[in-house]
Amino acid sequence: MPEQPAVKCPSCQSDIRAADESGLVSVLQEHLYEEHVLEMPGERVRENVSAQLQILMATTPVPSAGPKS
């Protein structure tokens, strides 16, 4: 089973994990409010999550299909 995607909290750099991008947005928004008493607009949280995932995808190597004959 693939590892859940993760992003970093922009305030404390904690790893935030969820099953998918929309879950990451919800969990990060909740974390910011509960742990840092920050209310960040949903659109801004979505932009942050999307940007972090794009960077992650660009730097994560794609596994090879196996040895070539």
mmCIF file of the N, C-alpha and C atoms, coordinates in Angstrom:
data_MODEL
# 
_entry.id   MODEL 
# 
loop_
_atom_site.group_PDB 
_atom_site.id 
_atom_site.type_symbol 
_atom_site.label_atom_id 
_atom_site.label_alt_id 
_atom_site.label_comp_id 
_atom_site.label_asym_id 
_atom_site.label_entity_id 
_atom_site.label_seq_id 
_atom_site.pdbx_PDB_ins_code 
_atom_site.Cartn_x 
_atom_site.Cartn_y 
_atom_site.Cartn_z 
_atom_site.occupancy 
_atom_site.B_iso_or_equiv 
_atom_site.pdbx_formal_charge 
_atom_site.auth_seq_id 
_atom_site.auth_comp_id 
_atom_site.auth_asym_id 
_atom_site.auth_atom_id 
_atom_site.pdbx_PDB_model_num 
ATOM 1   N N  . MET A 1 1  ? 0.854  -1.180 0.000   1.00 0.00 ? 1  MET A N  1 
ATOM 2   C CA . MET A 1 1  ? 0.000  0.000  0.000   1.00 0.00 ? 1  MET A CA 1 
ATOM 3   C C  . MET A 1 1  ? 0.897  1.239  0.000   1.00 0.00 ? 1  MET A C  1 
ATOM 4   N N  . PRO A 1 2  ? 0.636  2.206  -0.879  1.00 0.00 ? 2  PRO A N  1 
ATOM 5   C CA . PRO A 1 2  ? 1.481  3.396  -0.945  1.00 0.00 ? 2  PRO A CA 1 
ATOM 6   C C  . PRO A 1 2  ? 1.341  4.242  0.325   1.00 0.00 ? 2  PRO A C  1 
ATOM 7   N N  . GLU A 1 3  ? 2.406  4.950  0.628   1.00 0.00 ? 3  GLU A N  1 
ATOM 8   C CA . GLU A 1 3  ? 2.407  5.826  1.790   1.00 0.00 ? 3  GLU A CA 1 
ATOM 9   C C  . GLU A 1 3  ? 1.474  7.007  1.535   1.00 0.00 ? 3  GLU A C  1 
ATOM 10  N N  . GLN A 1 4  ? 0.812  7.460  2.608   1.00 0.00 ? 4  GLN A N  1 
ATOM 11  C CA . GLN A 1 4  ? -0.072 8.613  2.479   1.00 0.00 ? 4  GLN A CA 1 
ATOM 12  C C  . GLN A 1 4  ? 0.742  9.855  2.124   1.00 0.00 ? 4  GLN A C  1 
ATOM 13  N N  . PRO A 1 5  ? 0.172  10.733 1.290   1.00 0.00 ? 5  PRO A N  1 
ATOM 14  C CA . PRO A 1 5  ? 0.880  11.971 1.001   1.00 0.00 ? 5  PRO A CA 1 
ATOM 15  C C  . PRO A 1 5  ? 1.004  12.816 2.264   1.00 0.00 ? 5  PRO A C  1 
ATOM 16  N N  . ALA A 1 6  ? 2.071  13.580 2.348   1.00 0.00 ? 6  ALA A N  1 
ATOM 17  C CA . ALA A 1 6  ? 2.295  14.442 3.507   1.00 0.00 ? 6  ALA A CA 1 
ATOM 18  C C  . ALA A 1 6  ? 2.737  15.820 3.049   1.00 0.00 ? 6  ALA A C  1 
ATOM 19  N N  . VAL A 1 7  ? 2.359  16.813 3.823   1.00 0.00 ? 7  VAL A N  1 
ATOM 20  C CA . VAL A 1 7  ? 2.837  18.174 3.623   1.00 0.00 ? 7  VAL A CA 1 
ATOM 21  C C  . VAL A 1 7  ? 3.344  18.674 4.975   1.00 0.00 ? 7  VAL A C  1 
ATOM 22  N N  . LYS A 1 8  ? 4.075  19.772 4.956   1.00 0.00 ? 8  LYS A N  1 
ATOM 23  C CA . LYS A 1 8  ? 4.589  20.378 6.182   1.00 0.00 ? 8  LYS A CA 1 
ATOM 24  C C  . LYS A 1 8  ? 3.698  21.540 6.591   1.00 0.00 ? 8  LYS A C  1 
ATOM 25  N N  . CYS A 1 9  ? 3.457  21.643 7.881   1.00 0.00 ? 9  CYS A N  1 
ATOM 26  C CA . CYS A 1 9  ? 2.750  22.807 8.405   1.00 0.00 ? 9  CYS A CA 1 
ATOM 27  C C  . CYS A 1 9  ? 3.634  24.027 8.174   1.00 0.00 ? 9  CYS A C  1 
ATOM 28  N N  . PRO A 1 10 ? 3.095  25.104 7.588   1.00 0.00 ? 10 PRO A N  1 
ATOM 29  C CA . PRO A 1 10 ? 3.926  26.282 7.343   1.00 0.00 ? 10 PRO A CA 1 
ATOM 30  C C  . PRO A 1 10 ? 4.356  26.991 8.625   1.00 0.00 ? 10 PRO A C  1 
ATOM 31  N N  . SER A 1 11 ? 3.722  26.686 9.753   1.00 0.00 ? 11 SER A N  1 
ATOM 32  C CA . SER A 1 11 ? 4.072  27.345 11.013  1.00 0.00 ? 11 SER A CA 1 
ATOM 33  C C  . SER A 1 11 ? 5.104  26.575 11.825  1.00 0.00 ? 11 SER A C  1 
ATOM 34  N N  . CYS A 1 12 ? 4.947  25.237 11.908  1.00 0.00 ? 12 CYS A N  1 
ATOM 35  C CA . CYS A 1 12 ? 5.826  24.464 12.796  1.00 0.00 ? 12 CYS A CA 1 
ATOM 36  C C  . CYS A 1 12 ? 6.589  23.355 12.085  1.00 0.00 ? 12 CYS A C  1 
ATOM 37  N N  . GLN A 1 13 ? 6.364  23.177 10.798  1.00 0.00 ? 13 GLN A N  1 
ATOM 38  C CA . GLN A 1 13 ? 7.043  22.161 9.987   1.00 0.00 ? 13 GLN A CA 1 
ATOM 39  C C  . GLN A 1 13 ? 6.677  20.720 10.367  1.00 0.00 ? 13 GLN A C  1 
ATOM 40  N N  . SER A 1 14 ? 5.588  20.517 11.120  1.00 0.00 ? 14 SER A N  1 
ATOM 41  C CA . SER A 1 14 ? 5.119  19.170 11.419  1.00 0.00 ? 14 SER A CA 1 
ATOM 42  C C  . SER A 1 14 ? 4.616  18.505 10.154  1.00 0.00 ? 14 SER A C  1 
ATOM 43  N N  . ASP A 1 15 ? 4.798  17.193 10.054  1.00 0.00 ? 15 ASP A N  1 
ATOM 44  C CA . ASP A 1 15 ? 4.239  16.451 8.924   1.00 0.00 ? 15 ASP A CA 1 
ATOM 45  C C  . ASP A 1 15 ? 2.740  16.319 9.110   1.00 0.00 ? 15 ASP A C  1 
ATOM 46  N N  . ILE A 1 16 ? 1.999  16.648 8.083   1.00 0.00 ? 16 ILE A N  1 
ATOM 47  C CA . ILE A 1 16 ? 0.546  16.510 8.059   1.00 0.00 ? 16 ILE A CA 1 
ATOM 48  C C  . ILE A 1 16 ? 0.242  15.453 7.008   1.00 0.00 ? 16 ILE A C  1 
ATOM 49  N N  . ARG A 1 17 ? -0.500 14.412 7.390   1.00 0.00 ? 17 ARG A N  1 
ATOM 50  C CA . ARG A 1 17 ? -0.801 13.309 6.471   1.00 0.00 ? 17 ARG A CA 1 
ATOM 51  C C  . ARG A 1 17 ? -2.310 13.107 6.348   1.00 0.00 ? 17 ARG A C  1 
ATOM 52  N N  . ALA A 1 18 ? -2.720 12.683 5.168   1.00 0.00 ? 18 ALA A N  1 
ATOM 53  C CA . ALA A 1 18 ? -4.119 12.344 4.900   1.00 0.00 ? 18 ALA A CA 1 
ATOM 54  C C  . ALA A 1 18 ? -4.155 11.470 3.656   1.00 0.00 ? 18 ALA A C  1 
ATOM 55  N N  . ALA A 1 19 ? -5.302 10.893 3.396   1.00 0.00 ? 19 ALA A N  1 
ATOM 56  C CA . ALA A 1 19 ? -5.437 9.945  2.290   1.00 0.00 ? 19 ALA A CA 1 
ATOM 57  C C  . ALA A 1 19 ? -5.310 10.596 0.913   1.00 0.00 ? 19 ALA A C  1 
ATOM 58  N N  . ASP A 1 20 ? -5.718 11.866 0.799   1.00 0.00 ? 20 ASP A N  1 
ATOM 59  C CA . ASP A 1 20 ? -5.679 12.535 -0.507  1.00 0.00 ? 20 ASP A CA 1 
ATOM 60  C C  . ASP A 1 20 ? -5.531 14.037 -0.312  1.00 0.00 ? 20 ASP A C  1 
ATOM 61  N N  . GLU A 1 21 ? -5.497 14.764 -1.420  1.00 0.00 ? 21 GLU A N  1 
ATOM 62  C CA . GLU A 1 21 ? -5.255 16.207 -1.357  1.00 0.00 ? 21 GLU A CA 1 
ATOM 63  C C  . GLU A 1 21 ? -6.342 16.946 -0.594  1.00 0.00 ? 21 GLU A C  1 
ATOM 64  N N  . SER A 1 22 ? -7.597 16.599 -0.800  1.00 0.00 ? 22 SER A N  1 
ATOM 65  C CA . SER A 1 22 ? -8.666 17.311 -0.084  1.00 0.00 ? 22 SER A CA 1 
ATOM 66  C C  . SER A 1 22 ? -8.589 17.015 1.408   1.00 0.00 ? 22 SER A C  1 
ATOM 67  N N  . GLY A 1 23 ? -8.192 15.797 1.759   1.00 0.00 ? 23 GLY A N  1 
ATOM 68  C CA . GLY A 1 23 ? -7.997 15.464 3.168   1.00 0.00 ? 23 GLY A CA 1 
ATOM 69  C C  . GLY A 1 23 ? -6.855 16.254 3.775   1.00 0.00 ? 23 GLY A C  1 
ATOM 70  N N  . LEU A 1 24 ? -5.783 16.438 3.005   1.00 0.00 ? 24 LEU A N  1 
ATOM 71  C CA . LEU A 1 24 ? -4.647 17.233 3.488   1.00 0.00 ? 24 LEU A CA 1 
ATOM 72  C C  . LEU A 1 24 ? -5.076 18.668 3.769   1.00 0.00 ? 24 LEU A C  1 
ATOM 73  N N  . VAL A 1 25 ? -5.903 19.225 2.893   1.00 0.00 ? 25 VAL A N  1 
ATOM 74  C CA . VAL A 1 25 ? -6.388 20.591 3.083   1.00 0.00 ? 25 VAL A CA 1 
ATOM 75  C C  . VAL A 1 25 ? -7.167 20.672 4.396   1.00 0.00 ? 25 VAL A C  1 
ATOM 76  N N  . SER A 1 26 ? -8.066 19.732 4.625   1.00 0.00 ? 26 SER A N  1 
ATOM 77  C CA . SER A 1 26 ? -8.881 19.739 5.843   1.00 0.00 ? 26 SER A CA 1 
ATOM 78  C C  . SER A 1 26 ? -8.038 19.567 7.090   1.00 0.00 ? 26 SER A C  1 
ATOM 79  N N  . VAL A 1 27 ? -7.129 18.588 7.056   1.00 0.00 ? 27 VAL A N  1 
ATOM 80  C CA . VAL A 1 27 ? -6.303 18.305 8.226   1.00 0.00 ? 27 VAL A CA 1 
ATOM 81  C C  . VAL A 1 27 ? -5.365 19.475 8.520   1.00 0.00 ? 27 VAL A C  1 
ATOM 82  N N  . LEU A 1 28 ? -4.771 20.063 7.486   1.00 0.00 ? 28 LEU A N  1 
ATOM 83  C CA . LEU A 1 28 ? -3.871 21.203 7.700   1.00 0.00 ? 28 LEU A CA 1 
ATOM 84  C C  . LEU A 1 28 ? -4.642 22.400 8.244   1.00 0.00 ? 28 LEU A C  1 
ATOM 85  N N  . GLN A 1 29 ? -5.806 22.667 7.700   1.00 0.00 ? 29 GLN A N  1 
ATOM 86  C CA . GLN A 1 29 ? -6.597 23.800 8.174   1.00 0.00 ? 29 GLN A CA 1 
ATOM 87  C C  . GLN A 1 29 ? -6.983 23.602 9.644   1.00 0.00 ? 29 GLN A C  1 
ATOM 88  N N  . GLU A 1 30 ? -7.382 22.383 9.994   1.00 0.00 ? 30 GLU A N  1 
ATOM 89  C CA . GLU A 1 30 ? -7.727 22.075 11.386  1.00 0.00 ? 30 GLU A CA 1 
ATOM 90  C C  . GLU A 1 30 ? -6.496 22.209 12.294  1.00 0.00 ? 30 GLU A C  1 
ATOM 91  N N  . HIS A 1 31 ? -5.351 21.693 11.843  1.00 0.00 ? 31 HIS A N  1 
ATOM 92  C CA . HIS A 1 31 ? -4.114 21.784 12.614  1.00 0.00 ? 31 HIS A CA 1 
ATOM 93  C C  . HIS A 1 31 ? -3.741 23.249 12.870  1.00 0.00 ? 31 HIS A C  1 
ATOM 94  N N  . LEU A 1 32 ? -3.804 24.077 11.832  1.00 0.00 ? 32 LEU A N  1 
ATOM 95  C CA . LEU A 1 32 ? -3.455 25.490 11.980  1.00 0.00 ? 32 LEU A CA 1 
ATOM 96  C C  . LEU A 1 32 ? -4.350 26.169 13.013  1.00 0.00 ? 32 LEU A C  1 
ATOM 97  N N  . TYR A 1 33 ? -5.626 25.833 12.988  1.00 0.00 ? 33 TYR A N  1 
ATOM 98  C CA . TYR A 1 33 ? -6.567 26.461 13.918  1.00 0.00 ? 33 TYR A CA 1 
ATOM 99  C C  . TYR A 1 33 ? -6.354 25.960 15.345  1.00 0.00 ? 33 TYR A C  1 
ATOM 100 N N  . GLU A 1 34 ? -6.247 24.636 15.509  1.00 0.00 ? 34 GLU A N  1 
ATOM 101 C CA . GLU A 1 34 ? -6.159 24.065 16.852  1.00 0.00 ? 34 GLU A CA 1 
ATOM 102 C C  . GLU A 1 34 ? -4.793 24.238 17.505  1.00 0.00 ? 34 GLU A C  1 
ATOM 103 N N  . GLU A 1 35 ? -3.718 24.117 16.732  1.00 0.00 ? 35 GLU A N  1 
ATOM 104 C CA . GLU A 1 35 ? -2.373 24.168 17.311  1.00 0.00 ? 35 GLU A CA 1 
ATOM 105 C C  . GLU A 1 35 ? -1.762 25.565 17.316  1.00 0.00 ? 35 GLU A C  1 
ATOM 106 N N  . HIS A 1 36 ? -2.157 26.404 16.379  1.00 0.00 ? 36 HIS A N  1 
ATOM 107 C CA . HIS A 1 36 ? -1.521 27.715 16.241  1.00 0.00 ? 36 HIS A CA 1 
ATOM 108 C C  . HIS A 1 36 ? -2.514 28.874 16.327  1.00 0.00 ? 36 HIS A C  1 
ATOM 109 N N  . VAL A 1 37 ? -3.785 28.558 16.558  1.00 0.00 ? 37 VAL A N  1 
ATOM 110 C CA . VAL A 1 37 ? -4.856 29.550 16.625  1.00 0.00 ? 37 VAL A CA 1 
ATOM 111 C C  . VAL A 1 37 ? -4.801 30.481 15.408  1.00 0.00 ? 37 VAL A C  1 
ATOM 112 N N  . LEU A 1 38 ? -4.592 29.861 14.249  1.00 0.00 ? 38 LEU A N  1 
ATOM 113 C CA . LEU A 1 38 ? -4.559 30.595 12.984  1.00 0.00 ? 38 LEU A CA 1 
ATOM 114 C C  . LEU A 1 38 ? -5.759 30.202 12.147  1.00 0.00 ? 38 LEU A C  1 
ATOM 115 N N  . GLU A 1 39 ? -6.462 31.178 11.650  1.00 0.00 ? 39 GLU A N  1 
ATOM 116 C CA . GLU A 1 39 ? -7.541 30.912 10.712  1.00 0.00 ? 39 GLU A CA 1 
ATOM 117 C C  . GLU A 1 39 ? -7.056 31.343 9.340   1.00 0.00 ? 39 GLU A C  1 
ATOM 118 N N  . MET A 1 40 ? -6.723 30.347 8.522   1.00 0.00 ? 40 MET A N  1 
ATOM 119 C CA . MET A 1 40 ? -6.248 30.622 7.169   1.00 0.00 ? 40 MET A CA 1 
ATOM 120 C C  . MET A 1 40 ? -7.385 30.298 6.203   1.00 0.00 ? 40 MET A C  1 
ATOM 121 N N  . PRO A 1 41 ? -7.666 31.179 5.258   1.00 0.00 ? 41 PRO A N  1 
ATOM 122 C CA . PRO A 1 41 ? -8.733 30.890 4.295   1.00 0.00 ? 41 PRO A CA 1 
ATOM 123 C C  . PRO A 1 41 ? -8.491 29.566 3.575   1.00 0.00 ? 41 PRO A C  1 
ATOM 124 N N  . GLY A 1 42 ? -9.569 28.839 3.328   1.00 0.00 ? 42 GLY A N  1 
ATOM 125 C CA . GLY A 1 42 ? -9.476 27.535 2.671   1.00 0.00 ? 42 GLY A CA 1 
ATOM 126 C C  . GLY A 1 42 ? -8.716 27.575 1.360   1.00 0.00 ? 42 GLY A C  1 
ATOM 127 N N  . GLU A 1 43 ? -8.918 28.628 0.578   1.00 0.00 ? 43 GLU A N  1 
ATOM 128 C CA . GLU A 1 43 ? -8.232 28.736 -0.719  1.00 0.00 ? 43 GLU A CA 1 
ATOM 129 C C  . GLU A 1 43 ? -6.719 28.830 -0.519  1.00 0.00 ? 43 GLU A C  1 
ATOM 130 N N  . ARG A 1 44 ? -6.298 29.541 0.491   1.00 0.00 ? 44 ARG A N  1 
ATOM 131 C CA . ARG A 1 44 ? -4.862 29.679 0.758   1.00 0.00 ? 44 ARG A CA 1 
ATOM 132 C C  . ARG A 1 44 ? -4.260 28.350 1.221   1.00 0.00 ? 44 ARG A C  1 
ATOM 133 N N  . VAL A 1 45 ? -5.010 27.611 2.036   1.00 0.00 ? 45 VAL A N  1 
ATOM 134 C CA . VAL A 1 45 ? -4.544 26.290 2.479   1.00 0.00 ? 45 VAL A CA 1 
ATOM 135 C C  . VAL A 1 45 ? -4.440 25.361 1.277   1.00 0.00 ? 45 VAL A C  1 
ATOM 136 N N  . ARG A 1 46 ? -5.451 25.380 0.392   1.00 0.00 ? 46 ARG A N  1 
ATOM 137 C CA . ARG A 1 46 ? -5.427 24.552 -0.821  1.00 0.00 ? 46 ARG A CA 1 
ATOM 138 C C  . ARG A 1 46 ? -4.214 24.885 -1.685  1.00 0.00 ? 46 ARG A C  1 
ATOM 139 N N  . GLU A 1 47 ? -3.920 26.168 -1.851  1.00 0.00 ? 47 GLU A N  1 
ATOM 140 C CA . GLU A 1 47 ? -2.756 26.578 -2.648  1.00 0.00 ? 47 GLU A CA 1 
ATOM 141 C C  . GLU A 1 47 ? -1.459 26.066 -2.026  1.00 0.00 ? 47 GLU A C  1 
ATOM 142 N N  . ASN A 1 48 ? -1.360 26.133 -0.704  1.00 0.00 ? 48 ASN A N  1 
ATOM 143 C CA . ASN A 1 48 ? -0.167 25.670 -0.006  1.00 0.00 ? 48 ASN A CA 1 
ATOM 144 C C  . ASN A 1 48 ? 0.010  24.167 -0.199  1.00 0.00 ? 48 ASN A C  1 
ATOM 145 N N  . VAL A 1 49 ? -1.060 23.402 0.003   1.00 0.00 ? 49 VAL A N  1 
ATOM 146 C CA . VAL A 1 49 ? -1.007 21.952 -0.152  1.00 0.00 ? 49 VAL A CA 1 
ATOM 147 C C  . VAL A 1 49 ? -0.650 21.594 -1.592  1.00 0.00 ? 49 VAL A C  1 
ATOM 148 N N  . SER A 1 50 ? -1.303 22.234 -2.554  1.00 0.00 ? 50 SER A N  1 
ATOM 149 C CA . SER A 1 50 ? -1.052 21.947 -3.960  1.00 0.00 ? 50 SER A CA 1 
ATOM 150 C C  . SER A 1 50 ? 0.405  22.225 -4.329  1.00 0.00 ? 50 SER A C  1 
ATOM 151 N N  . ALA A 1 51 ? 0.930  23.342 -3.886  1.00 0.00 ? 51 ALA A N  1 
ATOM 152 C CA . ALA A 1 51 ? 2.320  23.699 -4.185  1.00 0.00 ? 51 ALA A CA 1 
ATOM 153 C C  . ALA A 1 51 ? 3.285  22.682 -3.584  1.00 0.00 ? 51 ALA A C  1 
ATOM 154 N N  . GLN A 1 52 ? 3.041  22.279 -2.329  1.00 0.00 ? 52 GLN A N  1 
ATOM 155 C CA . GLN A 1 52 ? 3.929  21.301 -1.699  1.00 0.00 ? 52 GLN A CA 1 
ATOM 156 C C  . GLN A 1 52 ? 3.865  19.951 -2.415  1.00 0.00 ? 52 GLN A C  1 
ATOM 157 N N  . LEU A 1 53 ? 2.669  19.536 -2.839  1.00 0.00 ? 53 LEU A N  1 
ATOM 158 C CA . LEU A 1 53 ? 2.542  18.259 -3.542  1.00 0.00 ? 53 LEU A CA 1 
ATOM 159 C C  . LEU A 1 53 ? 3.219  18.311 -4.909  1.00 0.00 ? 53 LEU A C  1 
ATOM 160 N N  . GLN A 1 54 ? 3.140  19.436 -5.595  1.00 0.00 ? 54 GLN A N  1 
ATOM 161 C CA . GLN A 1 54 ? 3.811  19.570 -6.889  1.00 0.00 ? 54 GLN A CA 1 
ATOM 162 C C  . GLN A 1 54 ? 5.321  19.457 -6.726  1.00 0.00 ? 54 GLN A C  1 
ATOM 163 N N  . ILE A 1 55 ? 5.858  20.079 -5.694  1.00 0.00 ? 55 ILE A N  1 
ATOM 164 C CA . ILE A 1 55 ? 7.296  19.982 -5.423  1.00 0.00 ? 55 ILE A CA 1 
ATOM 165 C C  . ILE A 1 55 ? 7.662  18.541 -5.092  1.00 0.00 ? 55 ILE A C  1 
ATOM 166 N N  . LEU A 1 56 ? 6.849  17.895 -4.284  1.00 0.00 ? 56 LEU A N  1 
ATOM 167 C CA . LEU A 1 56 ? 7.100  16.502 -3.906  1.00 0.00 ? 56 LEU A CA 1 
ATOM 168 C C  . LEU A 1 56 ? 7.092  15.597 -5.132  1.00 0.00 ? 56 LEU A C  1 
ATOM 169 N N  . MET A 1 57 ? 6.126  15.780 -6.017  1.00 0.00 ? 57 MET A N  1 
ATOM 170 C CA . MET A 1 57 ? 6.036  14.955 -7.225  1.00 0.00 ? 57 MET A CA 1 
ATOM 171 C C  . MET A 1 57 ? 7.229  15.197 -8.152  1.00 0.00 ? 57 MET A C  1 
ATOM 172 N N  . ALA A 1 58 ? 7.706  16.424 -8.208  1.00 0.00 ? 58 ALA A N  1 
ATOM 173 C CA . ALA A 1 58 ? 8.834  16.762 -9.082  1.00 0.00 ? 58 ALA A CA 1 
ATOM 174 C C  . ALA A 1 58 ? 10.148 16.189 -8.560  1.00 0.00 ? 58 ALA A C  1 
ATOM 175 N N  . THR A 1 59 ? 10.250 15.970 -7.259  1.00 0.00 ? 59 THR A N  1 
ATOM 176 C CA . THR A 1 59 ? 11.502 15.484 -6.672  1.00 0.00 ? 59 THR A CA 1 
ATOM 177 C C  . THR A 1 59 ? 11.479 14.010 -6.315  1.00 0.00 ? 59 THR A C  1 
ATOM 178 N N  . THR A 1 60 ? 10.322 13.352 -6.449  1.00 0.00 ? 60 THR A N  1 
ATOM 179 C CA . THR A 1 60 ? 10.216 11.938 -6.114  1.00 0.00 ? 60 THR A CA 1 
ATOM 180 C C  . THR A 1 60 ? 10.513 11.112 -7.348  1.00 0.00 ? 60 THR A C  1 
ATOM 181 N N  . PRO A 1 61 ? 11.522 10.232 -7.268  1.00 0.00 ? 61 PRO A N  1 
ATOM 182 C CA . PRO A 1 61 ? 11.817 9.390  -8.440  1.00 0.00 ? 61 PRO A CA 1 
ATOM 183 C C  . PRO A 1 61 ? 10.686 8.406  -8.710  1.00 0.00 ? 61 PRO A C  1 
ATOM 184 N N  . VAL A 1 62 ? 10.444 8.168  -9.972  1.00 0.00 ? 62 VAL A N  1 
ATOM 185 C CA . VAL A 1 62 ? 9.431  7.203  -10.395 1.00 0.00 ? 62 VAL A CA 1 
ATOM 186 C C  . VAL A 1 62 ? 10.080 5.823  -10.383 1.00 0.00 ? 62 VAL A C  1 
ATOM 187 N N  . PRO A 1 63 ? 9.444  4.846  -9.700  1.00 0.00 ? 63 PRO A N  1 
ATOM 188 C CA . PRO A 1 63 ? 10.052 3.510  -9.673  1.00 0.00 ? 63 PRO A CA 1 
ATOM 189 C C  . PRO A 1 63 ? 10.125 2.914  -11.077 1.00 0.00 ? 63 PRO A C  1 
ATOM 190 N N  . SER A 1 64 ? 11.191 2.180  -11.337 1.00 0.00 ? 64 SER A N  1 
ATOM 191 C CA . SER A 1 64 ? 11.344 1.567  -12.662 1.00 0.00 ? 64 SER A CA 1 
ATOM 192 C C  . SER A 1 64 ? 10.404 0.380  -12.787 1.00 0.00 ? 64 SER A C  1 
ATOM 193 N N  . ALA A 1 65 ? 10.118 0.013  -14.020 1.00 0.00 ? 65 ALA A N  1 
ATOM 194 C CA . ALA A 1 65 ? 9.208  -1.104 -14.291 1.00 0.00 ? 65 ALA A CA 1 
ATOM 195 C C  . ALA A 1 65 ? 9.906  -2.443 -14.103 1.00 0.00 ? 65 ALA A C  1 
ATOM 196 N N  . GLY A 1 66 ? 11.178 -2.434 -13.848 1.00 0.00 ? 66 GLY A N  1 
ATOM 197 C CA . GLY A 1 66 ? 11.928 -3.680 -13.670 1.00 0.00 ? 66 GLY A CA 1 
ATOM 198 C C  . GLY A 1 66 ? 13.085 -3.738 -14.625 1.00 0.00 ? 66 GLY A C  1 
ATOM 199 N N  . PRO A 1 67 ? 13.851 -4.798 -14.549 1.00 0.00 ? 67 PRO A N  1 
ATOM 200 C CA . PRO A 1 67 ? 15.022 -4.905 -15.420 1.00 0.00 ? 67 PRO A CA 1 
ATOM 201 C C  . PRO A 1 67 ? 14.614 -5.079 -16.879 1.00 0.00 ? 67 PRO A C  1 
ATOM 202 N N  . LYS A 1 68 ? 15.369 -4.443 -17.741 1.00 0.00 ? 68 LYS A N  1 
ATOM 203 C CA . LYS A 1 68 ? 15.118 -4.561 -19.184 1.00 0.00 ? 68 LYS A CA 1 
ATOM 204 C C  . LYS A 1 68 ? 15.898 -5.746 -19.721 1.00 0.00 ? 68 LYS A C  1 
ATOM 205 N N  . SER A 1 69 ? 15.274 -6.497 -20.590 1.00 0.00 ? 69 SER A N  1 
ATOM 206 C CA . SER A 1 69 ? 15.936 -7.690 -21.164 1.00 0.00 ? 69 SER A CA 1 
ATOM 207 C C  . SER A 1 69 ? 16.684 -7.349 -22.419 1.00 0.00 ? 69 SER A C  1 
# 
